[in-house]
Amino acid sequence: MHHFPDASAVVRALSPDEPVIINRPHAAARAARFFVEKFPGTSLYAVKANPSPELFKVLWDAGITHYDVASIAEVRLVRATLPEAVLCFMHPVKSKSAIAEAYLVHGVRTFSLDSHDELAKIVTATAQADGSAAEDLRLCVRLRVSSEYSELSLASKFGIDLADAAPLLQATRQVADWLGVCFHVGSQAMTPFAFVQALERVRAAIVVAAVTVDIIDVGGGFPSIYPGMEPPPLEDYFGAIHRAAESLPVSYSSELWCEPGRALCAEYNSLVVRVEKTRDDELYINDGAYGALYDAAHVGWRFPVRCLSEGRSEQLKPCSFYGPTCDDADYMEGPFLLPVDMQAGDYIEIGMLGAYGAAMKTAFNGFGQAAAIETGDEPMASQYMGNRRDPRTSDNVVSLR
Ligand SMILES: *Cc1c(COP(=O)(O)O)cnc(C)c1O
């Protein structure tokens, strides 16, 4: 790993032909410490947001002991990197062999589910040699909740409807040492009310099922900062979740969990790309939809950008990007604000790509190589530096009725 003060120094030293992913371990560590110190419970890192082993080590050293994994490959990867980590297999649809390997080989005890079929699968796959059921399972029933306050929905694929939840909660209670209820409000939830509303649904589910609950897991969805998407401070989310969870009818010793992906790693990476050609406001760059810019292409996500080449105008114009592959889908509309006189050969730093960015790179069409480099400067935006303007307005301060 090479160390540089910032992305401009990387460009001056290397004039890289390929895109470069910049790592900022100090930013990820700061995010982790924030969750460890301020979330009123246990924070699980949702590995899919960025499955980099170097990042796992940074988070572990900063106090993140629990990891939300979604595939057997993620189980193996985290276990190989962090032998002592607590792994929670939170994908509600798993293969029997993945469950068995996770339980028997890697010590996984926590699993999520949203159907009776999955419950039966977990019980069979973890049965003891004599056929009796495992006695140490921690099972979280995933409830379907609304994604209306989030930028990316996770509402239609997973989660059991409130109306059907009681029989599943009762059946799961029969075989679980710990019973949990989990949900996901969708990624980049722009208001704490998303969690308050979901916890109201959890309350209804528990009351109807009349079961003792040991874990409330509020999932991921904690936002980061992007152009045009400045959420309220994370303290507001934690406060609203704390108040709503405190009043739930759960066992006295119950635990509160969350599963941040984006919020823990968004600030960890940025990307340095080169402009290969310009056509008016369209810049042809050497990374794109099949690289770290998947969300920029497929869901129109805007990322902060800056020009790293010297001597360009201070005056900015809205630009769009074409990626390197040979299809029209490799297009990122933006707008990305860059100097009016951008030229071929210029370098651009694209910020806040640690979550669902650096992790998404593929080798499609022969592109996808990227060197990893570390810098000591700050990310383009931060939830954790205490220097943000306060975006609170009356409509996003949550009042509990
Ligand atoms: C993707 C995912 C997360 C992380 O979501 P973020 O929006 O990145 O915080 C957490 N839990 C589960 C089950 C997920 O699928």
The ligand as an SDF file (V2000), in Angstrom:
LIG
                    3D

 15 15  0  0  0  0  0  0  0  0999 V2000
  -27.5440   -3.9010    2.6610 C   0  0  0  0  0  0  0  0  0  0  0  0
  -27.9310   -4.2740    4.0450 C   0  0  0  0  0  0  0  0  0  0  0  0
  -27.4920   -3.4990    5.1340 C   0  0  0  0  0  0  0  0  0  0  0  0
  -26.7180   -2.2160    4.9860 C   0  0  0  0  0  0  0  0  0  0  0  0
  -27.5140   -1.2050    4.4780 O   0  0  0  0  0  0  0  0  0  0  0  0
  -26.9760    0.3140    4.3800 P   0  0  0  0  0  0  0  0  0  0  0  0
  -28.0780    1.0380    3.7340 O   0  0  0  0  0  0  0  0  0  0  0  0
  -25.7380    0.2690    3.5800 O   0  0  0  0  0  0  0  0  0  0  0  0
  -26.7100    0.7700    5.7750 O   0  0  0  0  0  0  0  0  0  0  0  0
  -27.8440   -3.9170    6.4060 C   0  0  0  0  0  0  0  0  0  0  0  0
  -28.5730   -5.0350    6.6030 N   0  0  0  0  0  0  0  0  0  0  0  0
  -29.0040   -5.8080    5.5830 C   0  0  0  0  0  0  0  0  0  0  0  0
  -29.7860   -7.0240    5.8820 C   0  0  0  0  0  0  0  0  0  0  0  0
  -28.7020   -5.4450    4.2760 C   0  0  0  0  0  0  0  0  0  0  0  0
  -29.1480   -6.1930    3.2540 O   0  0  0  0  0  0  0  0  0  0  0  0
  1  2  1  0
  2  3  1  0
  2 14  2  0
  3  4  1  0
  3 10  2  0
  4  5  1  0
  5  6  1  0
  6  7  2  0
  6  8  1  0
  6  9  1  0
 10 11  1  0
 11 12  2  0
 12 13  1  0
 12 14  1  0
 14 15  1  0
M  END
$$$$
